Amino acid sequence: MALGAWLRASLAAAIIGLSTLVPGQVPAMPAAQAQWSELPGDAFNAQGSALKATVYVSAGAQARGKAPLLVLLHGCEQDAASFFTDSGWQDVADRHGLIVLLPEQQHNLFAMVGGASRYGNPLGCFNFADRLTSPLKGGVPREAGAIVSMIDALRAGKGLDPAGSRIEDGHIYVSGLSAGAGMAATLLADYPQVFAGGALFAGVPALCAQSMTSAASLCGISVMRACGEVKARTGGYDSREWAKAVQRASHPKGSPKGSPRVLIVQGTADCTVDPANALYLTNQWTAFHGLPADRPTVIGQEPSWPDRAVRKGYAPAGANDLWVESVLLAGVGHVMPIATGDPNRPCGRVRASEKKTYIEDVGFCGAALAADFFHLTP
């Protein structure tokens, strides 16, 4: 629901409630309601990008006082609010009491003319590979720096109710779909000290390209090509190459072992992103954690999962949690997987639209899977 519509509905509900009071009766204190707000542009450093952001504070987060923060990144041709609502993440945020940061890219048809991509994107994609034109140290994409600045603003209480909930230390997570997952992988690689974990849906590895103009061919992303032609860099990558690619993301001193934990979800029938990227992401993050990619500690299915979902998990001996997990969804395309069949545990919605939404009911809730992976219990 758009912010204006939500405010109008809340006001109407309040007026109706007041009209039904018995004279002299003291009204009961209303239960906490979820809150939407725009993160002020002067609260963070946009690093010359066009990014804006909305903040969602669930009713459960307000009751908790301190709550986990989820940074949710939409895909191309999507907007932040619709993706949040339709993907199942709003249901999960309400169920688990989360604060959610929703950065949003701005559409600009001329953004990449001449190789410059700092002012939005023609398809509304996050510019996860914008390294050659970035002024930031180490070539970190400027939009990644802007998103981390947004997080810092929220940690300082900016954009939040002064008397409301705050971010729980050590519980910041990031998730995204497609280009949003590409940016999530970039954030995890360049700022591992910020995040406890990430969930990457139909994404590409960090540093698979140095510019957005080369990302399509190097990262295996479809740009008006046939499905069989969507291939990542010939020969792929091995664990040693990925270890070098993320060497700047070495574990900071004092960060817990196994952090950030990474979940990788990929449909095998994806014609927009090469499904082999799930393997390359697995190689990247097992190398990051010093784990052998060819020796998973868990393999197979969970009893409650549909037959199409098969996972591999990686962790060192004696660890209580998986540090890296990959889940392949057989026959699923380039979509955020949702499941609308259980009214007691809702997960997203299928929106009537003339254009593709990249969200599909496949009987498997990706957002709930990520929440369980993150241990997001209220």
N, C-alpha and C positions, 0 to 999 in steps of 0.2 A: 504494500500500500504506500502510495506517495505520502510525503510528509504532510502536505496540506490537507489531503483527504483524511489522514489519521487524526490530525488536530480537530478537523470538523466533526469527525465521528466521536471523539472524546468529549468535545463540548456538548454535542447533542445528548450523549449519554448522561452527562452531568446534569443538564437541564431537566431531563426526564426523571432522573433520580430525585432531584429537589422537589419536583411537582407532586411526588407521591408521599411526601413526609406527612405524618400526623402532626397537627399543631402541638407544640410543646415537646415533641419528641426530639431527643438528641440524636443526630445521624451517626451511624457507625463510621469509623475511620476507613476510608477506601483502601483497598489492597494496592500494593505498588503496581504500576503499569510500566511496560516497556517504553523506553524513550529513544527518539531519533533526534539527532542534531548534526548540523554541518560543522566540520572542524574548521575554525577560522583560518583564512589564508595567512594571517600574520602570526599564527601559532607555530608554524613549522617553516623550514627552509625548503622551498620547492626545487632548489638547485637548477633553476632555469627551465624546469619542465612545465608541462601544462596540467599536472595532476591536481585533482581536488579530492576531497574525502568526506564521507559521512560516518558517524559513529552511532552504533546501536547498543543500548544498554538494556539487557533483558530484565524483566521483573525479578528473576532469581538472582541476578548479579547485584541488584540493589539490596536485596535481602541479605546477601552474603557479606556485604561491606567491602571485601576484597575478592576479585574474581579473575579467572584466566582471561587473557586477551587472544582473540583469533584475528589474524590479518587475512582477509579473504580477497582474492584477486580474480576478477572475471576474465573471460576469454575474449577473443576478437568478436566483433559484431554483437557484443552484449553490453549491458549497463550494470552498474554495481548493485543497485537496489533489486532489480528483477532477478539477477543471478542469485543473490542472497535468498530471496523468497522462494524461488522455484527450485533451487538446487538441493533443498532439504536442510541447508545450514541454519536457516532461521528456526526451523523446528528443533534442531539440535541445540541451538543457542538458548532457546526458551526452556528446553528440557534440562539442560545442564547449568544454566545460570552464567552465561558468558557475556563479556563485552566484545563487540566486533567492530573492527576498523575496516571500512570499505573504501579503499582508494579507487578512483575512477579515471580512466584515460579519456582524453578529449579527441573527438573525430576531427581530422584536418586533412583534406584531400591533397594538400601540397606539402605535408610535413616532411616527406622524404625526398623532395626535389633537391638534387645536388648532393645527396647523401646526408643532409642534416635531418635529424629525427627528434630533436629535442622539444618541438612544440606539438605534441600530440602524435597521432598516427592515422593514416588513411582509413584503416579498418577498425580503429579504436582498440588496437592491440597495445599491450605494454611492451615497451622497447627494451626487452631483456638483454639484447646483444649489443646495445649502443655503447661500445667501449672505445672505438677509435676517435669519436668526437667528444668524449667525456672529459671534463676538466678535473674530475676527482682523482685523488691519489690511487695509483694502481689501475687506472682505467675502469674503475667501478662505474657501471651505468648510472647516469645522473638520477634516473627515476628510482633506482634502488636506494640511493642516498636520500631522496625525498621521502620515501616510505619509511625509512629508519628514523628520519627526523619527525615524521608524524607519530611514530611509536614513542619517541622521546617526549614529545609534547603531551601525549596521553599519560605517560608515566609521571609527568610533572603535574598532572591534574588539569591541563588545558583541554578545553572542549568537553569537560565532564562537569556535572553538577557539583558545586563546591561542598555540598552536604551529602553527596551520593557516593557511589562505589568507586573504588580505586583498583589499579592493576595489581594483581598478585605477583610478587617477585618470583622469578624463575619459571613462570607459567605463560610464556608468550609463544604462540604457534602461528604457522603460516600455511595456507593452502590455496590452490588455484587450479584452473582448468586451462589446458592448451598454452597460449602465450602467458596466461596468468600463472600456470605451473612453471613455465620457463623463467618467469620473474621470481617465483618462489624458490626455485633451485638456485638462482643467482643470489638471492638474499641469504639463503642457508650457507652458500659457499663463501660469500664475501663478508658476512656478519654472523658467523656461527655462535659468537658469544651472546647474541641477542635472543636466539631462539632455542626453546627446549625441543622442538620437533617441527616437522613439515609433512604435508600430504600432497602429493603431486599427481594430478589426474590428467592423463594424455599429454604429458609434458616432454620436455627435451632437457638434456644435461646442461649444467652450467658451463660456460665458455665453449660451447659447440661452434660458436661463430663470434667474430669481433665486430660485426655490424649487422643491422637489420636487413640491409640489402643482400648480404651473403647468407643470411640465416636459412632462407628457403632451401637453397641447394646443399648447404653444409649440415644442417640440422634435420633434414628429412621432413620438410613441411610443404604441403601441397599449395601451389599457386597455379590454378587452372591446369592441373596435370591429371592424367588418368591414374586410377588407384594403384596399378602396378608400378607406376613410375615414382611413387613417393618413397624415396630411399634416403637414409642418412648418409653421411660421408662414406665413400667406398672403403670397405674393410673394417668399418666401425672403429672401435678404440679398445685398447686393453687396459687392465687395471693400472699398470705402471704409467701409461700415458695420462689416465685420469688423475692419478695421484699427483703428477706434475701439474696438471691443469688446476688443481685446487690447493696447491701447496701454500698459497697465500692464506688459505683458510685453515691453518694449523690450529690445534686446540689451544685457546688462550689459557694462561695460567689461572688456576682456580676453578675452571669450568668442569662440571661433572663428567665422568667418563660415560661414553655412549651418547653424548649430546653434541649436536642435535640428532634425535632419532628420526628416521625418514621412511615414510610409506609411499610406495609407487604403485599406481593403479592404471592399467592400460587395457583397452579393448583390442582383441586380436584382428578385428575387421575394420580397423581405423584406416580411412583413406585420406585423412588430412595430415596426420602425424605418423611417421613410420613406427609401427609397433615394436621394431627392434630397439627403439629408444628406451624401452623399459629395461632391456638387458644392459644398455650402456649406462643408464642411471644406476642400476644395481651395481655395476662394476665401479662406478664413480664413488658411490657412498660406502661400499664395503672397503674400497681402497682407502678412503678417508679415515675409516675406523680401524684399519689394519686387519680386516677380516678376509678370508679367502672366499672369492665369489663363487667358486666351484664346489664349495662344501656347505650347503645350507644346513642349519640345525633343525629346521622344521620344513616339511614339504607335504602338500596334500590339500585337504579341504577341512573346513569347520563343519560340524554336523548341521548347523542351522543355515548354512550357505546353499544357494542353488548350485546345481551340478556344473554350471558354466564358470564358476569362480574357483580358481586354483592358486595357491599361494606358496611362496618360499620365504623362509625367515632366516635371519643371520644374527648371531650373537656369540660372544666369547663364552668359554666354559665357565659356569658358575653365575652367569648373569641372570637376573630375575625377569628381564624384559628383552624382547627382540630389539636390536639396534637398527636394523634395516629389514623391511618387509616388502616384497613385490607380490601383487595380485593381478593375474591375467583373467580377463572376462571374455570367454570364448564367444565369438559371433557378435560382439558388441562393437559399435562404431565409435566415431569421435564425439562422445557425449559425456556429460556428467550423469552417472547412474543414480536413479532414484527408485523408490518403491512406495507406491501410493495405496497399496492394498490393505494395510493394517491401520484402522482408525484409532487404535490405542497407541500406536507408535508412528505418527505421520512422518513422512519424509518427502517433502517437495510437492510440486504440482506441475501438471502438463498445461502449458499456456497456449491458448488458441492464437496463432500468429501466422501471418502470410509469409514470414521469413523463418528460416531455420533457427531454432533456439539453442541447439546443442545440449539439450536436456531430455532424457528419455527414461521412461519407466521400464526398467529391465528386471524388476523384482529384487533389486539389490541396492541398498542404501549406502552410497559411498560416504556421505557425511557422517552417518552413524558408525561406519567402519573406522573412519579417521578418529572420531571422538573416543571410540573404544581403544584404539591404538595409543592415543594421547592420555588415556585414563582421565577423561574429563568427567568426573563424578561430582555432583553438587554437594 
